[in-house]
Amino acid sequence: MKNSFLALCLLPLFACVSTEQTNREIKVVEVVKSSNSWNGTKLPLYPQDQPEVTVLRITIPKGVTLPMHQHPVINVGVLLKGELTVKTKEGETLLMKVGDPIVEVVDTWHLGTSTGTEDAEIIVFYAGVKDKPLTIKR
Protein backbone atom coordinates (compact mmCIF):
# COMPACT_ATOMS: atom_id res chain seq x y z
CA MET A 1 0.00 0.00 0.00
CA LYS A 2 2.78 2.43 0.94
CA ASN A 3 4.62 1.71 -2.35
CA SER A 4 1.46 2.36 -4.37
CA PHE A 5 0.90 5.64 -2.56
CA LEU A 6 4.52 6.67 -3.15
CA ALA A 7 4.25 5.80 -6.85
CA LEU A 8 1.10 7.92 -7.18
CA CYS A 9 2.78 10.85 -5.44
CA LEU A 10 5.86 10.65 -7.69
CA LEU A 11 3.91 10.19 -10.94
CA PRO A 12 3.53 13.96 -11.60
CA LEU A 13 7.28 14.39 -11.08
CA PHE A 14 8.13 11.75 -13.71
CA ALA A 15 5.52 13.15 -16.08
CA CYS A 16 7.60 16.35 -16.30
CA VAL A 17 10.67 14.41 -17.47
CA SER A 18 10.64 13.59 -21.17
CA THR A 19 11.37 10.09 -22.41
CA GLU A 20 14.44 11.51 -24.18
CA GLN A 21 15.88 12.78 -20.89
CA THR A 22 15.31 9.54 -19.01
CA ASN A 23 17.03 7.48 -21.74
CA ARG A 24 20.20 9.57 -21.75
CA GLU A 25 23.10 8.44 -19.61
CA ILE A 26 25.90 10.49 -18.12
CA LYS A 27 29.20 9.51 -19.71
CA VAL A 28 32.59 9.97 -18.06
CA VAL A 29 35.80 9.56 -20.06
CA GLU A 30 39.19 9.71 -18.37
CA VAL A 31 41.28 11.89 -20.70
CA VAL A 32 44.59 11.49 -18.89
CA LYS A 33 45.89 10.20 -15.56
CA SER A 34 49.61 10.24 -14.93
CA SER A 35 52.38 10.76 -12.40
CA ASN A 36 54.76 11.69 -15.24
CA SER A 37 54.92 14.55 -17.73
CA TRP A 38 54.64 13.88 -21.48
CA ASN A 39 58.40 13.24 -21.79
CA GLY A 40 58.37 10.61 -19.01
CA THR A 41 59.78 12.79 -16.21
CA LYS A 42 58.20 12.16 -12.79
CA LEU A 43 56.05 15.08 -11.62
CA PRO A 44 57.33 16.97 -8.54
CA LEU A 45 55.61 16.91 -5.17
CA TYR A 46 53.05 19.62 -4.53
CA PRO A 47 54.44 22.58 -2.54
CA GLN A 48 53.30 23.14 1.05
CA ASP A 49 52.00 26.68 0.39
CA GLN A 50 48.48 28.02 -0.23
CA PRO A 51 47.26 26.26 -3.41
CA GLU A 52 45.85 28.31 -6.25
CA VAL A 53 44.19 26.71 -9.27
CA THR A 54 44.21 28.59 -12.60
CA VAL A 55 42.52 27.63 -15.86
CA LEU A 56 43.64 29.37 -19.07
CA ARG A 57 42.25 29.11 -22.59
CA ILE A 58 45.20 29.94 -24.88
CA THR A 59 44.99 30.66 -28.60
CA ILE A 60 48.21 30.47 -30.63
CA PRO A 61 47.84 31.77 -34.21
CA LYS A 62 48.87 29.29 -36.91
CA GLY A 63 52.60 29.41 -37.61
CA VAL A 64 53.40 31.22 -34.35
CA THR A 65 56.00 29.82 -31.90
CA LEU A 66 55.83 30.66 -28.22
CA PRO A 67 59.08 31.86 -26.63
CA MET A 68 61.20 29.33 -24.73
CA HIS A 69 59.71 29.03 -21.23
CA GLN A 70 59.20 26.72 -18.28
CA HIS A 71 56.50 26.10 -15.70
CA PRO A 72 57.39 25.85 -12.00
CA VAL A 73 53.98 24.24 -11.32
CA ILE A 74 52.16 21.13 -12.47
CA ASN A 75 49.78 21.75 -15.35
CA VAL A 76 47.70 19.72 -17.77
CA GLY A 77 45.83 20.69 -20.90
CA VAL A 78 43.67 19.48 -23.75
CA LEU A 79 44.01 20.75 -27.32
CA LEU A 80 40.62 22.02 -28.46
CA LYS A 81 41.52 23.19 -31.97
CA GLY A 82 44.39 23.07 -34.45
CA GLU A 83 47.71 21.29 -34.07
CA LEU A 84 50.47 22.01 -31.58
CA THR A 85 54.07 20.83 -31.56
CA VAL A 86 55.85 21.04 -28.20
CA LYS A 87 59.66 20.75 -28.03
CA THR A 88 62.02 20.73 -25.08
CA LYS A 89 65.41 22.46 -25.19
CA GLU A 90 66.92 18.95 -25.32
CA GLY A 91 64.97 18.17 -28.52
CA GLU A 92 62.18 15.95 -27.18
CA THR A 93 59.05 16.52 -29.30
CA LEU A 94 55.32 16.01 -28.80
CA LEU A 95 52.84 16.50 -31.66
CA MET A 96 49.34 17.25 -30.42
CA LYS A 97 46.12 16.90 -32.46
CA VAL A 98 42.60 17.99 -31.48
CA GLY A 99 41.45 16.22 -28.32
CA ASP A 100 44.95 15.21 -27.24
CA PRO A 101 45.86 15.80 -23.58
CA ILE A 102 49.23 16.99 -22.31
CA VAL A 103 50.76 16.59 -18.87
CA GLU A 104 53.24 19.41 -19.24
CA VAL A 105 56.90 19.25 -18.27
CA VAL A 106 57.78 21.06 -15.03
CA ASP A 107 60.96 23.13 -14.57
CA THR A 108 62.02 22.18 -18.12
CA TRP A 109 62.71 24.70 -20.90
CA HIS A 110 60.38 24.16 -23.84
CA LEU A 111 58.34 25.94 -26.50
CA GLY A 112 55.21 25.30 -28.53
CA THR A 113 54.42 25.99 -32.18
CA SER A 114 51.00 26.13 -33.81
CA THR A 115 51.85 23.80 -36.71
CA GLY A 116 48.39 23.14 -38.16
CA THR A 117 46.35 24.87 -40.85
CA GLU A 118 44.37 26.86 -38.28
CA ASP A 119 45.04 28.57 -34.95
CA ALA A 120 45.74 26.22 -32.04
CA GLU A 121 43.51 26.54 -29.02
CA ILE A 122 44.29 24.77 -25.76
CA ILE A 123 42.74 24.87 -22.31
CA VAL A 124 45.31 24.47 -19.54
CA PHE A 125 44.73 23.73 -15.83
CA TYR A 126 47.52 24.84 -13.45
CA ALA A 127 47.90 23.48 -9.90
CA GLY A 128 49.90 26.43 -8.62
CA VAL A 129 50.71 28.30 -5.47
CA LYS A 130 49.30 31.70 -4.55
CA ASP A 131 51.55 34.62 -5.60
CA LYS A 132 53.92 32.37 -7.60
CA PRO A 133 54.26 32.56 -11.42
CA LEU A 134 52.75 29.89 -13.66
CA THR A 135 55.30 30.49 -16.41
CA ILE A 136 58.87 31.76 -16.53
CA LYS A 137 60.11 33.07 -19.87
CA ARG A 138 63.73 32.74 -20.84
Backbone as a printed PyTorch tensor [residue, N CA C, xyz], in Angstrom:
tensor([[[  0.8280,  -1.1900,   0.0000],
         [  0.0000,   0.0000,   0.0000],
         [  0.8660,   1.2460,   0.0000]],

        [[  1.9070,   1.2670,   0.8740],
         [  2.7850,   2.4330,   0.9400],
         [  3.4840,   2.6600,  -0.3930]],

        [[  3.9350,   1.5810,  -1.0540],
         [  4.6170,   1.7060,  -2.3470],
         [  3.6930,   2.2580,  -3.4140]],

        [[  2.4380,   1.8530,  -3.3960],
         [  1.4550,   2.3610,  -4.3700],
         [  1.2210,   3.8500,  -4.1520]],

        [[  1.1020,   4.2360,  -2.8880],
         [  0.8970,   5.6420,  -2.5570],
         [  2.0950,   6.4770,  -3.0110]],

        [[  3.3000,   5.9710,  -2.7480],
         [  4.5250,   6.6670,  -3.1510],
         [  4.5770,   6.8120,  -4.6680]],

        [[  4.2460,   5.7530,  -5.3820],
         [  4.2540,   5.7950,  -6.8470],
         [  3.2670,   6.8390,  -7.3600]],

        [[  2.0990,   6.9210,  -6.7680],
         [  1.0960,   7.9160,  -7.1850],
         [  1.5810,   9.3360,  -6.8970]],

        [[  2.2730,   9.5220,  -5.7870],
         [  2.7850,  10.8470,  -5.4400],
         [  3.8990,  11.2820,  -6.3880]],

        [[  4.7250,  10.3220,  -6.8360],
         [  5.8600,  10.6460,  -7.6930],
         [  5.4890,  10.7140,  -9.1650]],

        [[  4.3260,  10.2070,  -9.5440],
         [  3.9090,  10.1860, -10.9410],
         [  3.9480,  11.5640, -11.5980]],

        [[  3.4450,  12.6280, -10.9580],
         [  3.5310,  13.9580, -11.5970],
         [  4.9830,  14.4090, -11.8290]],

        [[  5.8790,  14.0190, -10.9360],
         [  7.2830,  14.3880, -11.0840],
         [  7.8670,  13.7410, -12.3410]],

        [[  7.6120,  12.4590, -12.5340],
         [  8.1300,  11.7490, -13.7060],
         [  7.4390,  12.1960, -14.9860]],

        [[  6.2340,  12.6680, -14.8940],
         [  5.5200,  13.1450, -16.0820],
         [  6.1840,  14.3830, -16.6660]],

        [[  6.9140,  15.1390, -15.8350],
         [  7.6010,  16.3520, -16.2960],
         [  8.9030,  16.0320, -17.0150]],

        [[  9.4090,  14.8130, -16.8560],
         [ 10.6710,  14.4140, -17.4680],
         [ 10.3570,  13.6990, -18.7780]],

        [[ 10.9190,  14.2080, -19.8780],
         [ 10.6370,  13.5910, -21.1710],
         [ 11.3140,  12.2330, -21.2780]],

        [[ 10.7850,  11.4010, -22.1710],
         [ 11.3720,  10.0850, -22.4150],
         [ 12.8080,  10.2390, -22.8690]],

        [[ 13.0790,  11.2710, -23.6770],
         [ 14.4410,  11.5080, -24.1820],
         [ 15.4140,  11.7220, -23.0300]],

        [[ 14.9990,  12.4970, -22.0300],
         [ 15.8830,  12.7790, -20.8910],
         [ 16.1310,  11.5350, -20.0540]],

        [[ 15.1330,  10.7050, -19.8660],
         [ 15.3060,   9.5360, -19.0110],
         [ 16.1360,   8.4530, -19.6900]],

        [[ 16.2450,   8.4830, -21.0160],
         [ 17.0260,   7.4790, -21.7390],
         [ 18.4860,   7.8800, -21.9090]],

        [[ 18.8200,   9.1200, -21.6110],
         [ 20.2010,   9.5710, -21.7530],
         [ 20.9880,   9.2050, -20.5120]],

        [[ 22.2380,   8.8010, -20.7260],
         [ 23.0990,   8.4430, -19.6090],
         [ 24.2690,   9.4110, -19.5220]],

        [[ 24.7130,   9.6670, -18.3270],
         [ 25.8990,  10.4880, -18.1200],
         [ 27.1010,   9.6440, -18.4840]],

        [[ 28.0210,  10.2310, -19.2400],
         [ 29.2000,   9.5120, -19.7130],
         [ 30.4420,  10.2030, -19.1650]],

        [[ 31.3390,   9.4350, -18.5850],
         [ 32.5900,   9.9690, -18.0560],
         [ 33.7370,   9.2770, -18.7760]],

        [[ 34.6360,  10.0850, -19.3600],
         [ 35.8020,   9.5570, -20.0610],
         [ 37.0480,  10.1230, -19.4000]],

        [[ 37.9270,   9.2570, -18.9450],
         [ 39.1910,   9.7130, -18.3680],
         [ 40.1070,  10.1130, -19.5290]],

        [[ 40.4550,  11.3790, -19.6090],
         [ 41.2760,  11.8870, -20.7010],
         [ 42.7450,  11.5860, -20.4480]],

        [[ 43.1970,  11.7970, -19.2350],
         [ 44.5910,  11.4950, -18.8890],
         [ 44.6860,  11.3230, -17.3770]],

        [[ 45.5690,  10.4030, -16.9670],
         [ 45.8870,  10.1990, -15.5570],
         [ 47.3380,   9.7610, -15.5220]],

        [[ 48.1900,  10.5460, -14.8720],
         [ 49.6090,  10.2420, -14.9320],
         [ 50.3610,  10.8550, -13.7580]],

        [[ 51.4440,  10.2160, -13.3850],
         [ 52.3770,  10.7640, -12.4020],
         [ 53.6220,  11.2980, -13.0930]],

        [[ 53.6190,  11.2340, -14.4320],
         [ 54.7560,  11.6920, -15.2380],
         [ 54.2930,  12.7190, -16.2550]],

        [[ 55.2110,  13.6070, -16.6530],
         [ 54.9180,  14.5480, -17.7260],
         [ 55.0060,  13.8190, -19.0610]],

        [[ 54.6980,  14.5130, -20.1630],
         [ 54.6370,  13.8810, -21.4790],
         [ 55.9680,  13.2820, -21.9230]],

        [[ 57.0900,  13.7850, -21.3880],
         [ 58.3980,  13.2410, -21.7870],
         [ 58.8850,  12.1480, -20.8370]],

        [[ 58.0300,  11.7120, -19.9060],
         [ 58.3720,  10.6130, -19.0130],
         [ 58.9560,  11.0190, -17.6740]],

        [[ 59.2180,  12.3070, -17.4760],
         [ 59.7820,  12.7930, -16.2110],
         [ 58.7320,  12.7170, -15.1060]],

        [[ 59.1150,  12.2290, -13.9330],
         [ 58.1990,  12.1550, -12.7940],
         [ 57.8090,  13.5650, -12.3540]],

        [[ 56.5190,  13.7770, -12.0820],
         [ 56.0490,  15.0820, -11.6160],
         [ 56.5600,  15.3580, -10.2050]],

        [[ 56.8410,  16.6380,  -9.8870],
         [ 57.3300,  16.9670,  -8.5430],
         [ 56.2070,  16.8910,  -7.5130]],

        [[ 56.5940,  16.8620,  -6.2440],
         [ 55.6080,  16.9070,  -5.1710],
         [ 54.9460,  18.2820,  -5.1590]],

        [[ 53.7190,  18.3300,  -4.6680],
         [ 53.0530,  19.6210,  -4.5260],
         [ 53.7230,  20.4220,  -3.4170]],

        [[ 53.8480,  21.7390,  -3.5970],
         [ 54.4400,  22.5760,  -2.5360],
         [ 53.5130,  22.6510,  -1.3200]],

        [[ 54.0590,  23.0540,  -0.1990],
         [ 53.3020,  23.1420,   1.0470],
         [ 52.7740,  24.5560,   1.3060]],

        [[ 52.5450,  25.3270,   0.2490],
         [ 52.0000,  26.6800,   0.3910],
         [ 50.5090,  26.6830,   0.0570]],

        [[ 49.8980,  27.8690,   0.0940],
         [ 48.4810,  28.0180,  -0.2340],
         [ 48.2560,  27.6780,  -1.7110]],

        [[ 47.4930,  26.6150,  -2.0190],
         [ 47.2590,  26.2600,  -3.4110],
         [ 46.4160,  27.3150,  -4.1260]],

        [[ 46.6480,  27.4160,  -5.4160],
         [ 45.8450,  28.3060,  -6.2530],
         [ 45.6950,  27.6380,  -7.6240]],

        [[ 44.4750,  27.3540,  -8.0010],
         [ 44.1870,  26.7060,  -9.2700],
         [ 43.8710,  27.7830, -10.3000]],

        [[ 44.4540,  27.6440, -11.4990],
         [ 44.2070,  28.5860, -12.5990],
         [ 43.8700,  27.7870, -13.8430]],

        [[ 42.8710,  28.2470, -14.5850],
         [ 42.5210,  27.6320, -15.8590],
         [ 42.6410,  28.7110, -16.9320]],

        [[ 43.4440,  28.4290, -17.9620],
         [ 43.6370,  29.3730, -19.0660],
         [ 43.2020,  28.7390, -20.3730]],

        [[ 42.5600,  29.5160, -21.2180],
         [ 42.2460,  29.1150, -22.5920],
         [ 43.1770,  29.9340, -23.4670]],

        [[ 44.1230,  29.2620, -24.1420],
         [ 45.1990,  29.9360, -24.8760],
         [ 45.0210,  29.6960, -26.3670]],

        [[ 45.0530,  30.7660, -27.1520],
         [ 44.9920,  30.6640, -28.6040],
         [ 46.3340,  31.0820, -29.1790]],

        [[ 46.9310,  30.2000, -29.9880],
         [ 48.2110,  30.4700, -30.6300],
         [ 47.9520,  30.5110, -32.1360]],

        [[ 48.1060,  31.6770, -32.7730],
         [ 47.8430,  31.7700, -34.2140],
         [ 48.6970,  30.7780, -35.0100]],

        [[ 48.1430,  30.2770, -36.1070],
         [ 48.8710,  29.2890, -36.9130],
         [ 50.2220,  29.8590, -37.3320]],

        [[ 51.2460,  29.0170, -37.2250],
         [ 52.5950,  29.4130, -37.6060],
         [ 53.3810,  30.1240, -36.5210]],

        [[ 52.7310,  30.4740, -35.4200],
         [ 53.4040,  31.2200, -34.3460],
         [ 54.0500,  30.2450, -33.3520]],

        [[ 55.2720,  30.5990, -32.9130],
         [ 55.9990,  29.8200, -31.9040],
         [ 56.0790,  30.6310, -30.6240]],

        [[ 55.7040,  30.0110, -29.5220],
         [ 55.8320,  30.6640, -28.2200],
         [ 57.3080,  30.7750, -27.8630]],

        [[ 57.6810,  31.7680, -27.0670],
         [ 59.0790,  31.8610, -26.6340],
         [ 59.4340,  30.6920, -25.7150]],

        [[ 60.7220,  30.3780, -25.6350],
         [ 61.2050,  29.3320, -24.7310],
         [ 60.7740,  29.7190, -23.3150]],

        [[ 60.2110,  28.7640, -22.5800],
         [ 59.7100,  29.0280, -21.2300],
         [ 59.6910,  27.7360, -20.4250]],

        [[ 59.4080,  27.8780, -19.1400],
         [ 59.2030,  26.7200, -18.2760],
         [ 58.1070,  27.0340, -17.2720]],

        [[ 57.5530,  25.9690, -16.6990],
         [ 56.4980,  26.0980, -15.6980],
         [ 57.0080,  25.5450, -14.3730]],

        [[ 56.9650,  26.3460, -13.3050],
         [ 57.3910,  25.8510, -11.9980],
         [ 56.2840,  25.0910, -11.2730]],

        [[ 55.1250,  24.9260, -11.9310],
         [ 53.9830,  24.2370, -11.3190],
         [ 53.4520,  23.1540, -12.2570]],

        [[ 52.7810,  22.1890, -11.6840],
         [ 52.1640,  21.1260, -12.4650],
         [ 50.9910,  21.7090, -13.2540]],

        [[ 50.9050,  21.3280, -14.5330],
         [ 49.7750,  21.7530, -15.3460],
         [ 49.4540,  20.7120, -16.3990]],

        [[ 48.1800,  20.6480, -16.7490],
         [ 47.7050,  19.7220, -17.7720],
         [ 46.7750,  20.4810, -18.7030]],

        [[ 46.6890,  20.0160, -19.9420],
         [ 45.8280,  20.6870, -20.8960],
         [ 45.2400,  19.7190, -21.8930]],

        [[ 44.2850,  20.2300, -22.6610],
         [ 43.6670,  19.4820, -23.7460],
         [ 43.5830,  20.4220, -24.9430]],

        [[ 44.0550,  19.9450, -26.0970],
         [ 44.0110,  20.7460, -27.3180],
         [ 42.5940,  20.7230, -27.8790]],

        [[ 41.9920,  21.9020, -28.0010],
         [ 40.6160,  22.0240, -28.4630],
         [ 40.5110,  22.2270, -29.9680]],

        [[ 41.5810,  22.8100, -30.5570],
         [ 41.5210,  23.1870, -31.9650],
         [ 42.9390,  23.2480, -32.5210]],

        [[ 43.1010,  22.9210, -33.7930],
         [ 44.3910,  23.0670, -34.4520],
         [ 45.3440,  21.9210, -34.1750]],

        [[ 46.6320,  22.2440, -34.2970],
         [ 47.7110,  21.2850, -34.0730],
         [ 48.8140,  22.0290, -33.3380]],

        [[ 49.4360,  21.3690, -32.3860],
         [ 50.4680,  22.0130, -31.5790],
         [ 51.6540,  21.0730, -31.4480]],

        [[ 52.8440,  21.5980, -31.7310],
         [ 54.0690,  20.8260, -31.5620],
         [ 54.8450,  21.4290, -30.3980]],

        [[ 55.1320,  20.6020, -29.3910],
         [ 55.8530,  21.0410, -28.1990],
         [ 57.2450,  20.4110, -28.2490]],

        [[ 58.2770,  21.2400, -28.0120],
         [ 59.6560,  20.7460, -28.0330],
         [ 60.3980,  21.2410, -26.8070]],

        [[ 61.1570,  20.3300, -26.1980],
         [ 62.0180,  20.7330, -25.0810],
         [ 63.3350,  21.2500, -25.6430]],

        [[ 64.0860,  21.9580, -24.8080],
         [ 65.4110,  22.4620, -25.1860],
         [ 66.3220,  21.3080, -25.6060]],

        [[ 66.1030,  20.1390, -25.0250],
         [ 66.9170,  18.9510, -25.3170],
         [ 66.5010,  18.2600, -26.6200]],

        [[ 65.3990,  18.7320, -27.2430],
         [ 64.9710,  18.1690, -28.5220],
         [ 63.8480,  17.1530, -28.4600]],

        [[ 63.3330,  16.8450, -27.2700],
         [ 62.1840,  15.9490, -27.1780],
         [ 60.9770,  16.6460, -27.7990]],

        [[ 60.1540,  15.9100, -28.5610],
         [ 59.0500,  16.5150, -29.3040],
         [ 57.7450,  15.7780, -29.0540]],

        [[ 56.6730,  16.5460, -28.9280],
         [ 55.3230,  16.0120, -28.7970],
         [ 54.4440,  16.7130, -29.8230]],

        [[ 53.7840,  15.9460, -30.6930],
         [ 52.8380,  16.5010, -31.6630],
         [ 51.4320,  16.2680, -31.1300]],

        [[ 50.6870,  17.3450, -30.9460],
         [ 49.3370,  17.2520, -30.4210],
         [ 48.3110,  17.5380, -31.5140]],

        [[ 47.2680,  16.7090, -31.5570],
         [ 46.1250,  16.8980, -32.4580],
         [ 44.9030,  17.1890, -31.5880]],

        [[ 43.8250,  17.6350, -32.2100],
         [ 42.6020,  17.9860, -31.4820],
         [ 42.1740,  16.8400, -30.5630]],

        [[ 41.8920,  17.1900, -29.3080],
         [ 41.4460,  16.2230, -28.3150],
         [ 42.5690,  15.5970, -27.5170]],

        [[ 43.8180,  15.7950, -27.9590],
         [ 44.9540,  15.2100, -27.2370],
         [ 45.1950,  15.9400, -25.9190]],

        [[ 45.4870,  15.1830, -24.8460],
         [ 45.8650,  15.7980, -23.5750],
         [ 47.3760,  15.9710, -23.5030]],

        [[ 47.8030,  16.8430, -22.5970],
         [ 49.2320,  16.9930, -22.3140],
         [ 49.3960,  17.1520, -20.8070]],

        [[ 50.2950,  16.3670, -20.2380],
         [ 50.7610,  16.5860, -18.8710],
         [ 52.0990,  17.2780, -19.0750]],

        [[ 52.0990,  18.5830, -18.8600],
         [ 53.2370,  19.4130, -19.2350],
         [ 54.4710,  19.1390, -18.3850]],

        [[ 55.6390,  19.3730, -18.9960],
         [ 56.9030,  19.2510, -18.2720],
         [ 56.9960,  20.3810, -17.2450]],

        [[ 57.6220,  20.0870, -16.1080],
         [ 57.7760,  21.0600, -15.0250],
         [ 59.2550,  21.3810, -14.8750]],

        [[ 59.5730,  22.6670, -14.7260],
         [ 60.9580,  23.1290, -14.5740],
         [ 61.8490,  22.6570, -15.7250]],

        [[ 61.2910,  22.6050, -16.9200],
         [ 62.0210,  22.1810, -18.1180],
         [ 61.7800,  23.2020, -19.2170]],

        [[ 62.8450,  23.7100, -19.8250],
         [ 62.7060,  24.6980, -20.8950],
         [ 62.0910,  24.0340, -22.1260]],

        [[ 61.0710,  24.6850, -22.6720],
         [ 60.3780,  24.1560, -23.8440],
         [ 59.6620,  25.2930, -24.5640]],

        [[ 59.1480,  24.9770, -25.7510],
         [ 58.3450,  25.9440, -26.5040],
         [ 57.2680,  25.1850, -27.2560]],

        [[ 56.2910,  25.9060, -27.7530],
         [ 55.2090,  25.3000, -28.5260],
         [ 55.0020,  26.0790, -29.8020]],

        [[ 54.6830,  25.3600, -30.8890],
         [ 54.4220,  25.9890, -32.1840],
         [ 53.0740,  25.5130, -32.7010]],

        [[ 52.2680,  26.4600, -33.1590],
         [ 50.9970,  26.1290, -33.8060],
         [ 51.3270,  25.6780, -35.2250]],

        [[ 51.3520,  24.3590, -35.4560],
         [ 51.8490,  23.7970, -36.7090],
         [ 50.7470,  23.3600, -37.6590]],

        [[ 49.5020,  23.5700, -37.3060],
         [ 48.3910,  23.1440, -38.1580],
         [ 47.9960,  24.1950, -39.1840]],

        [[ 46.8630,  23.9560, -39.8170],
         [ 46.3530,  24.8710, -40.8490],
         [ 45.4350,  25.9340, -40.2620]],

        [[ 45.1910,  25.8570, -38.9610],
         [ 44.3710,  26.8640, -38.2770],
         [ 45.0150,  27.1830, -36.9250]],

        [[ 44.5270,  28.2160, -36.2700],
         [ 45.0360,  28.5730, -34.9460],
         [ 44.8890,  27.3900, -33.9950]],

        [[ 45.8350,  27.2400, -33.0870],
         [ 45.7450,  26.2150, -32.0440],
         [ 45.0690,  26.8340, -30.8290]],

        [[ 44.1880,  26.0750, -30.2250],
         [ 43.5100,  26.5380, -29.0190],
         [ 43.5860,  25.4160, -27.9860]],

        [[ 44.1030,  25.7570, -26.8160],
         [ 44.2920,  24.7670, -25.7620],
         [ 43.7630,  25.3270, -24.4500]],

        [[ 43.1530,  24.4700, -23.6570],
         [ 42.7400,  24.8710, -22.3110],
         [ 43.7060,  24.1810, -21.3560]],

        [[ 44.2670,  24.9660, -20.4270],
         [ 45.3090,  24.4660, -19.5360],
         [ 44.8950,  24.7170, -18.0820]],

        [[ 45.0670,  23.6860, -17.2540],
         [ 44.7320,  23.7320, -15.8340],
         [ 46.0370,  23.6910, -15.0410]],

        [[ 46.2830,  24.7310, -14.2360],
         [ 47.5160,  24.8450, -13.4460],
         [ 47.2050,  24.5940, -11.9720]],

        [[ 47.9840,  23.7160, -11.3360],
         [ 47.8960,  23.4840,  -9.8990],
         [ 49.0490,  24.2490,  -9.2700]],

        [[ 48.8380,  25.5490,  -9.0630],
         [ 49.9040,  26.4250,  -8.6190],
         [ 49.8430,  26.7690,  -7.1530]],

        [[ 50.6160,  27.7910,  -6.8290],
         [ 50.7110,  28.3040,  -5.4730],
         [ 50.4510,  29.8000,  -5.5280]],

        [[ 49.6460,  30.2910,  -4.5960],
         [ 49.2980,  31.7040,  -4.5520],
         [ 50.5440,  32.5860,  -4.6020]],

        [[ 50.4870,  33.6240,  -5.4390],
         [ 51.5500,  34.6230,  -5.6040],
         [ 52.8210,  34.0890,  -6.2420]],

        [[ 52.7650,  32.9290,  -6.8840],
         [ 53.9240,  32.3710,  -7.5990],
         [ 53.5650,  32.3390,  -9.0980]],

        [[ 54.5500,  32.5490,  -9.9770],
         [ 54.2600,  32.5570, -11.4190],
         [ 53.8990,  31.1680, -11.9390]],

        [[ 53.0870,  31.1370, -12.9880],
         [ 52.7490,  29.8940, -13.6610],
         [ 53.7710,  29.5560, -14.7440]],

        [[ 54.3740,  30.6310, -15.3040],
         [ 55.3010,  30.4870, -16.4130],
         [ 56.4770,  31.4240, -16.2000]],

        [[ 57.6550,  30.9380, -16.5470],
         [ 58.8650,  31.7640, -16.5250],
         [ 59.4330,  31.7580, -17.9370]],

        [[ 59.5530,  32.9670, -18.5300],
         [ 60.1140,  33.0740, -19.8730],
         [ 61.6250,  33.2080, -19.7970]],

        [[ 62.2830,  32.6960, -20.7810],
         [ 63.7340,  32.7440, -20.8430],
         [ 64.2360,  34.1080, -21.2200]]])
